[in-house]
Amino acid sequence: MSAETSVPRPRESGLDISDSGLFRGLMSEAPFAFAFFDPSGRFVRVNSTFTELTGHPVERHLEMMPADLLSADLATLIDSALRRIGGEGLPITDQRIRTRAENGDTRHWAVSFFPMREDGGLLGTALFGVDLTERQLTEEDLRRSEERYRSLVESQQQLVWITSPSGSAIEDAPQWRAVTGQGLEEYLAHGWLDAVHPDDRPGAEEAWREALRGRTMFEWSYRVRTRASGYRHFEVRAVPIIRHGRVIEWVGANSDVTPQREAEEMRGRLTDQLGAAALRTARLQGATAQLAEALTVEQVVQVIIDVGRTALAADHSGVALLDQDRASLKVINSGGVPDAPGISGDEIALSTTSMMTMAVNSRRPVFAESPQSLRNQLVDAGAEDERIVEFLEGTDERAWVGLPLLAAGRALGALRFSFNRPQKISQEDGVFLEALAGQCALAVERATLFEREHKTAETLQRSLLPDNLPVVRGLVLAQRFRSGSRHVQVGGDWYDAFVLQDGRVAAVLGDVMGKGVKAAAGMGRIRNAMRALALTNPPPAAVLTGLDRVFEATEEEEQVTTLAYMVVEPNTGEGTLALAGHPPPLLVSPQGVAVLHETEPGTPLGWATSRKQFRFCVPPGHTAVLYSDGLVENRKRGLDAGLRDLSNVVAEAPPEVVASPHMLLDFLVDRMLSGYEQDDDVTVLAVHVPPATKSD
C-alpha cells in the first residue's frame, strides 16, 4: 500500500473513506496506535502513535517483518495474532502489553487486531492500540483512595469472629467455617489465617501481629479459600475490646468484596473498546451505574428492563433465575417472555428448548436475527417444528437475543431481549451484550446476597434484644422494633425491662449511634452493665453514674450513646426517671391526651456531669412510652417537629387503641413513619398501669 493508494472502503454516510489523503490525515492525527500488515505479515502502514509503542521511526517499519524490527515479546504477540487471523478470520481484541520508553518509564497498551476483507478475501490485518498508562496510574490512585475511605466506613459485615487477646481463635465461627469449609478443630487450631491464600498470608499475618502488638485496629484485604468456588476476595476489620486498660478479646468481621472486584475488572475491560464501541461503552456504564444502585433482585430486574428499552431498543425484556434443585428457570417478569416453544407459565425446564435455556445450557449468547434463524436454531436443538410455527404465527417478535447470567463461570439465570423487527447482531453488538449480561449477573448476585444478608443482619440485631418482657401483676409492658438497616448492618437501638429485688420494674431504652458490629458490641456491653448496676443499686441517678464510669473505661471517646431509664412501682405507677441525652418519655392519659415529660435531658453517657433523677408517675390507666429518635426524626423532619407530630398522632388514636399499649405502639409507629422513608431503627417501649378495679 503506497502513500497515494489505499484499499477501497465501502461508502458510509456519503463520505468516501477510500480517499488516501483523508485516510493519511485521520491516521496521523489519531490518538491511538495504528498499523496495517499485508497477508504475509509485513508492515504496510503505521502512524506516529505506533512508533511510541515500538520506539522506531515510521519509515523503518515499512516492508519489514515484526521479528526483524521489534522486541521478542512484541514481535511474538503480533505474529501470533496475524497467524490466528489468517487461520480463523476472527478479530482479536484487548491484548495487554507493556513497553519501556527511552527514559525508563513503563507504558501500558491494549492492542486489537481486525481482519480487512474484500470479496471474501483477506487484504490484510489492522492493528489498533490504546495507551492505558495514564488510566492505569489513575486507577491505582483511585484504588488507594478507596482503601483509605474503607478504613473509615464499616459496611456489609458478613463473617464475624472472635479471638483471645493473643490472637488465637477461642470461639467457634459457624458462618466463617460454612464459607471456608474448615472443621471446628482446624479452625480452633490454626484460626482464620489458615484459609487465607498462601500468597496473601505473610502480609496479612504480619499486619495482624502488628495490630496485636500495638492494640490498634486491624484492617486488611486478602483472598480466602472457600468451600464452593475457589478463592474469593475479602476485606477484614478487627477491633480490640479493651476493659480496664487491657485487651480482653478481639472482634473481627469479614466482607466478601468479590463482586466489586469483578465489576471493576469488567469495567476496565469494557472501556478499552475502540471506535463504534465507544457509544456502547457509554451505554453500558450508564447501565452499570443504575445496577450499582439496585439493592434487591426486583430493582435489578427493573433496571434490566429499562436498559433493554433504552440502550438496546428492545420491545420485550425477560429475566429468569436458575433453580438448581428443580433444573429450571424461574421467570421473574413474565410479561417480557411471551408464550414460546417449551415454556409453560413462569417456569421453564432446562430440558425444553427456548432462547434462555439454550443460553444457560451452552453458557454462551444465542442470537436469532430473523424468524428463519430462530426456527433453524430451535429445530437443531430438538424443538418440535409445529410448535415453532405456531409460536411464530402468534407473535410480533422478529429477532431474539438470549444471554446467560454468569458469575465466576457459574450460571445464575438468563436474559431474553426481543425485537419486533429483524435485527442484525454485529460482533460489536455481541461484545456489548455479553458485557451487559456480565454486569447484570454481578448485580443479581450482589442483590441476592444483599437480601439474604439483610435478613441475617436483622436476625442478629434481634438476637441481642430480650426475647420476652417480664409479666408483672399490676403492670403491662409492650415493645416494638423496626429495623432501618439498608446496608446489611447491625444497628445500636436496644431496650430492656426486668424486675428488681424489691418488686419494682426497671425499664430502659437506649441508642448507640452508628451501625455495624461496633455499634452492636457497644449495645451489648452497655445493656449488660445496665442490668448489673440496676440490680445492685437501682436508683436511676446511681445507675447512670455507674454507666458513665463503665463507658469511660470501655468505649471510644467519639462514641455517642443515649438512654432513658425509669423505675416503676406496679399497681400505683409511682417511680423515678433519669435521662442521658435521650428524648423525654411520652405520658398518654386514658382520654388520649399526650404530654412530653418535662425533664432535664442530661448528657450522653461518658460525659462529665452530675446525674439527676426525677419523680415520674404513671397513674392507673395511663401509659408511658419510651422511644428512639428514629421514631420522631429523619432526613425530612427535625426533632422538634417530630415531637409535636408524636403528640398530635396520639390525639387521633381511637379509645380502644389508647387503652391497649400493644395497639398504641402499632398505631404510633405506623402513623409516624407514614409518608417518610425510614432511615434509622425505630424502637419503642410502653409501660402501662391498668386502671384500678373495684376488687382492688
N, C-alpha and C positions, 0 to 999 in steps of 0.2 A: 504494500500500500504506500504510494508516494505521497508527497505533501500536497499534490494537486488532485489526487484521486482518492476517493473513499468508497467503501462498499455501499451500494444503493440501499436506502432505507425506505420503508413504507411511509406514505404521506399521512401526517396526523394534524388535524385541526387546521388544514390549509397551509401548513409550514413544511417545506421540503427540507428535512434534516440531512439529506444526502449532500447538500452544499458543502464543499470542503472547507471554504473559508469560515462558514458558521461553525462547522464541526471543530476546526482548529481553535477558534475563539472560545468556544464552550469548554473544550478540554484544557486549554491553557489557563483559563480563569477559574476552573472548577476547584473547590476547596478539598476535593478528595483525590486520592491517587488513582491514576488510570493507566492501564497498559493493554495492548492488543497483541495477541500471538496468532501466527498462522497455523494451519493444521499440523505442521511439523514441529511446532513448539518454539519457533524463533520470534523474537521481538519484532513487531512491525511498527508500533507507535507507543510512546509513553508521554506523559505530561510532566511538568516541573515538580508537581507534588510527589509523583512516584520517585523522582530522584532523591527526595528526602528520605524515602524508605530504603533505597539501595546505596546511596552515597556516591553514585556515578552520574556524570552529565547525560543529558538526553541523547546526544548523538552517539555516545558509546554503546547504547543498548541496541540500536537498530541492527537487524540481521544477526544478532547474537543469540546463542542458546543460554538459558538461565545458568546452567552449570559452568559456562565459560566466564561468567561475569560476577555472579552473586555468591554470598556465603553459602556454605554447605547446607545449613538448616533451611534458609530461604529458598535455595535452588531445589532442594528435595521437596519442599512443600508445593512449589509451583509445578514441578514435573509430575508429582503425584496427582495433582488436581487436573492437569491437562490430560493425563492418561485416562483418568476416570471419566472426564467429559467426552473424550474420544470414544471410550467404550460404552458408557451408559447414556450419554447425551443429556444428562440432567445437571442443573446448576448445583454449585457447591457454595454454601453461604457460611458466614460467621466463623472463619478460620482465624484464630488468635495467634499473633506473632509479636516478638519483641525485637527491637533493633537498638543499637548503641550509636549515638551521634558522635561526631568528632571530638566534642568537648567532654565525652564520657557519660552524658546523660542517657538514661534508658527511656525508650519511647515504646508505646503500646499501640498496636494496629489491629483492626479487624478487616480481613480481606474476603471477598466473594468472587466467584468465577461463574460466568454465564456463557453458554454456547451461542454463537451467532450463526444462523442458518439462512439459506436461500434455496428455494425449490427443493427442500428436503435434504440438501447437502450442507456439510459443516464448512463455513467460511473461516472460522477461527474462534478464538476464545477471548472474551473481555474480562479483565481483572479490575475490580474496584476496591479501593482501600480507604479506610477512615482512621484518622489519627485519634486514638482514645486516651492519649496521655493526660490531657487536662481533665477529662472526665474521671479518669482513674484517680487522680490526685483529689479531685473534688469529692468523689465517693469515699475516699479514705478519710478526708476531713469530716465529712458528714457522719461516717461511721463512728469516728472518735467523739464527735459531738453528741451522738445518740447514746453512746456508752456513758458519757458524763451525765446526760439527762436521766438515764435509767437509774443512776445511783441515787437520785433524789426522789424517785417515784416508785412505789410498790404497785405492781399490777399483776393480776391474774395468778396469784399464788395457787399452786396446784398440788405439789407434793411436799408435805410438812414432815420434818424430822427433828429429833431432839438428841443431844449428846451430853455427856458429862462435862465438867469444867475442863478436863484434859482433852476433850475432842473425841472420845470413843463412844460408840453407839451403846446406849443403855436401855432404850425402849424400842419396841417394835414400830416399824413404819409400814403398815399394810399397803398404803397407796404406792409408796416407793417400790416395795417388793413386787406389787402387781404389775408395775410397768417394767421393771428390770428383770423379773424372774428370779431374783435372789431368794434363797431359802432363809429361814429365820436364823439358823446357826451361822450361815455365811455372812448375813448382814451384821449380826452382832459381833462376829469375829473380825471382820475387815471394814465394816461400815460402808458408807455411800461411795467412798473413793474407789472401792473395788470394781464398781460398774462404770467408771469414767474411762474414756478412750485412752489407750496407752500413750498416744502422742500428747494428750492434753493433761494427763495425770501429774507429771512432775511439776508443771507450773501451778496447777490447782492445789496440789498438796503443799507446796512451798508457801503460797498465799494463805492457805488455811492455817499453817503453822505460825505464820507471821501474825495473823489475826488473833490466834490463841495467845501468843506471847504478849501482844500489845493490848489485848482485851478490846479490840476495835471491831467495827462492823466488817463482816466478810462478804465481798461481792465478787463474783467471778462468772465466767461462762465456759462451757465445755460440752463435748459430745458424750452422751450416755448410751450404753448398750441396753436395748430394750428387748423384751421377750418376743415381740412380734415382727418388728420392722428394722432390724439392724440398729444403727446409731441415729439418735436424734439430738438436736441442739437444745441445750437447757441453759437458763440463767439461774443463778442461785444467790440468795441473800440470807445471811445468818446474823443474828444479834446475840450478844451475851446478856443473860439475865443476872443482874448484879444486886445483891442484897447485903446490906451492912458492909459494903466495901469489898466484897469478894464475889466472884462468879460462881453461881450455883448450877447453871446449866447453859447450854446454847440452844436456841431455837432457829431452825433454818427452813426455808421454803424454796422449792424449785419450780420454775415456769418453763413449759415447753414452748420454745420460740421457733420451732422448725418451720411452721407455715410462713412466718415473717421472713425467715432466711430464704426460703424457696421463692417467695414472692419477689424479694429483692433481686435474686439471681435472674428470675424470669424477666422482670422489668429491664434489667441490664441487657439481656439478650435482645429483647424486642426493640429497644431504642437504637440498636445498631443497623436496622434495616435502612436501605437506600432508596432514592428515587420515589416511585409511587407508593412505597411502604410508609413514607412519612405521614401521609394522611391517616392510614390505618393505625399507625402507632399512636397518633394523637387521639384517635377514637378509643383505642384500647386503654390509653392512660385515663381517659375520662371514665371508662367503664370500671377500671381498677379503683379509681378514687371513690366511685359510688359503692363498689363492692366492699371497700375497706370500711365504709361507714355502716354497712349492713351487719347487724349483730345476730339476727335469727335467720333460720332457714327460710322462713316466709319472706323476710326482707330481701334475702339474696335472690330468691326466685323472682320477686318483683323487679329487681334491678336487671336480671337477665332478660325478662320480657321487654323492659324499656330499651335495653341495648339492642335487642333484636329488631325492634321497631325503628329506632333512630339510626344506629350505626350500620345495620345490615339491610334496612328497608324490608324486613321480613313481614309477611302478612300474618304468620302464626308462629308462636314460640312455645315450645314444650319443654318441661323439665321433669325428669324421673330419677328417683334414687334407688340404688340397688338394695334388695333384701336378700342377703346371702342365704339365710335359712330357708327361704321359700323359693330360691333360684328364680327370682322375678324382679321386674322393675315396677316400683310404685309411682304412678304418675301424680305429680304434685299439683299441676294446674291442668285439669282435664280439658279445659277449653282450648288449649294450644295443641291438642293431639286429636284431630277428628278420627272417626272410625276408619280403621285401616286393616289390611290383612293381618291376622294374628292378634288383634287387640280386642279384649273383652273387658269393658268397664275401665276402671282406673288401675288395673294390674295387668302387666304384660309378662308372660312367662318367657324366660330366656330361650326356651326351646322353639318359640314361634319366630316368625320372620317379619321384621319391621326395620325401619331405619335405625331406631335406637338399639334394638337387640343386636343388629349386625355390628353397630359401632362398639358396643360393650364387649361382645364376644370376640371381636377381632382386635380390640384395643387400638383401632385406627379410625380416622374420619371416613365417613361414607358420603359420597356426593352423587346426586342424581340430577342432571341438568335439564332433563325433559321427561315426560311420561314414558317414552320408549326406553330411556336409560334406566328409570326406576323399574320398569317391567322386566328388563333383561337381568338386572341385579337380583330382584326378588325371585325370578324363575331359577337363576343359578343357585340361589340359596335354598331352594326347595319349596317355595310358596306355590299354592295352587293357582293356576292361570285364571280359572273362573273367578276366584275371589279378587284377584288383581284387577281384572277387567271391571268387575262390579264396583270396586273402590274408585278406579279412575273415572268411571262414568258418573259417579256421585259426588265428586269433589271438584272445586275450582283450582286446586293446587296443581302447579305445573313444574315445580322444581323443589328439591329437598336437600337438606343437609342433616346428617346425623353425626354427633360428636360425642366421644366418650369423655366422661369426667374422671381424670386420673390424678392421683396424688401419690407420689413416690412409687409409681407403677401399679398402684392398687386402684381398682375400679370402684368409684363411688356412685355412678349413675350415668346418665346420658342427657344430651341436649338435642332438640329437634327444631330446626327452623325450616319453614316452607314459604314458597312464593307463588303468587297467582299468575306467574308468567315464567316462561323458560329463563333460566339464569345460567350464564356462563361462569363457571368457577375456575378462575385462573390459579396459577401456582401461588401467586402472592396472596390471593384471597384465601387459599388453603392455609398458608402460613399464619395469616391473621386469625382465621377461625380456630386453628389449633391453639394459638396463644390465648385467645379469648376463653376457650374451654379450660385451659390450664388455670387461668385466673379464677374462673368460676369454680373449678374444683377446689382450689385453695380456700375460696370464700365459703363453699359448702362445708368443707372440713372444719374450718375455723368456727362457723356458725353452729355446727353440730356439737363441737367441743364446748363452745360457749354455753349452749342450752344445757348440756349435761353438767358442766362445772358450776353454772349458776345455781342449779338445784342443789348441788353438793355444798356450795357456799352457804346457802340459806339453811340447809340441814345442820351444818357445822355451827352456825351462829345460834340456832335454836337450841342446840345441844348444850350450849354454855348457859342457858337460862333455866330456871327451875321448871321441873316437869308439871308440878301442881302447886296451887296456892293452898295454904292451910285452911281447914274448915274449922271455924270457931263459932261457938254459940254466941249470939248477940252481935255478930259482925258478918258482912258478906264482902268478899274480895273478888275482883274481876280484873282481867288484863286483856289487852290486845297488842299484837306486834305485827307490823307490816314492813317487810324488808324493802329498802330503797336501793339495794345494791344493783348497779347496772353493769359492773365490770368484774363479776366473779370475785368480789372482795368481801371479807367478813367485816361487819360494822362494829361500833362500840357502844350502842344502846344496850341498856340492861335494866332489869327490875328484880325485886326480891321482896318477900314477905315471910315472916316467921314469928313464932310465939316466944316471948321472953319468959324468964323463970318466974316472974310474978304474975303471969297470965295475960299481960298486955300484949299487943301485937305491934311489931315493928314493920313499917312499910317504907320502901326506898325505891327511887327511880333515878338512874344516873346516865350520863352520856360521856364516853371517852371520845374526844374528837379524833377524826381520821378514819382510815379504812385499813383492812388487811390484818394479817396475823399480829402485827404490832399492837393495833387497837384492841384486838380480841384478847391478847395476852394481858394488856393493861386492865381490861374489863374484868378478867378472871381474878387478877391479883387484888384489885380494889374490892370486888364483891366478897372474896374470901376474908380479907381483912375487916371489911364492914361487919360481917357476921360475928367474927371473933371478938371485936371490940364491943358490939352491941350486947352480946350475951354476957360479957364481963362487966361492963359499965354502961347501961342502956341510955342514959340521958343524951339527947341529940347533940348538945354542945360538946359533951365529953367525947362522943364518937367522932365528930368532925375534927376535933383537936387531935385525936389519935390518928385519924386518917391523914391529916397534914404531915405528921411525922413519918408515917409509912410512905407517903407519896414522895417526900424529900429523899428518902433512902432508896427507893426502888425505881422511880420514874424519871424520865428526862425533863430538863427544865422547860423545854418548849412544848411539852405535852399539856394539853388543857383538858381537865376533867371536871364536870359539874354534877351535882346531885341534889335531890330533895329527900329529907329523911324525917319521918314522923313516927311517934309512938302513940297508940290509941288504946283506950280502955273499952273493951266490949260492953255492949248494952248502953253505957252512958255517952260514949264518944268523946269523953274528955281526953286531952292529950297535949303533946308538945311537938314543936316543929322547928327544924333548922334547915337553912338553905346554904349551899356552897355554889354561888353563881348561877343558880338554876331558876327558870321561870316559876312564879308563885303558883301554888295549888289553886284549883277552882272548887268552890263550895256551891253545890246545887241544892236548892230547897225543894220540898215536896211539891211546891207550886210552880217549879221550873224557873225560879229566879237564880241566876248565876252571879256569884261575886268572887272576884280575884282577891285572895287573902293579902292584906297589906302588911307584908313582912319584909324586913331588910333582905335584899337578895344575897348579901355576903359575897365572898370572892371564891373563885375556883380552888380546888384542892391544891395544897402545896404553897399557897401564897401566905406570907406572914400576916396574920390577922388574929384578933381575939374573937373566938367563935361565940355566938349568942344563940339562945333558943327562946321560943315564944309559945305562949299558950295557943293551942289550936283545938277547937272543939267541933266535932261532927255530931250535931244534935240528932236524936232519933228521927228517922225519915229522911235525913239529909245524906248526900253523897259527896265525898271529897275525891277530886280527880287530879292525879299527878301525871305529867306528860313530858315528852321530849320536845325539843324545839322543832323537830321535823313536822309536828302537827300544825304549828302556827306560823312557820317561817319557810320561805322558799325564794327562788330567784325573782319571782314577780310580786311577792308580798313580804313586807317588812314585819318585824316582831310586833311593833305597836299595833299595826293594822290587824295582824293575826290574832292578837289577844282580844281586840274588840270584836272581831268576827266570831271568836270562840264563845263569848258571852251571848252574842246575838243568835248563834245557832242553837244554844240551849233553850232560848226563849221560844224557838219554833218546834221544840220536841213535844209530842203528844203526852198526856198524863201517864199512860201505860209505859212509855219509854222512860220517863223521868223516874218512875217507881222501880225500874229494873236496872241495876248497874250494868249488866251484860248488854241489854238493849241500848242503854245510854251510850256506852263506849262505841258500839257499832254505828250508832247514829252520828256521833261526833266525828269519827274517822271518815265515814263516807261523805258527810257534808263538808268537812274542812278540806278534803282533798279534791272535791268535785270541781272541775274546771282548771285544775293545776296539774302540771307534770311533777310526779313525786321524784325528788332528787335526794332524799335522805330517809333513813329509817324513821318509822313512826312507832312510838311506844307509849302506851297509856296504862295506868293502874288506878283502879277505883276502890275506895274504902267506903262502904255503905253501912250505916247503922239502921237496922229495921225499926219501924215505928213501934212504940210500946203497945202491947195488947192488954186487954182487961185482966187476963190471968197474971200478967206481970205486975 
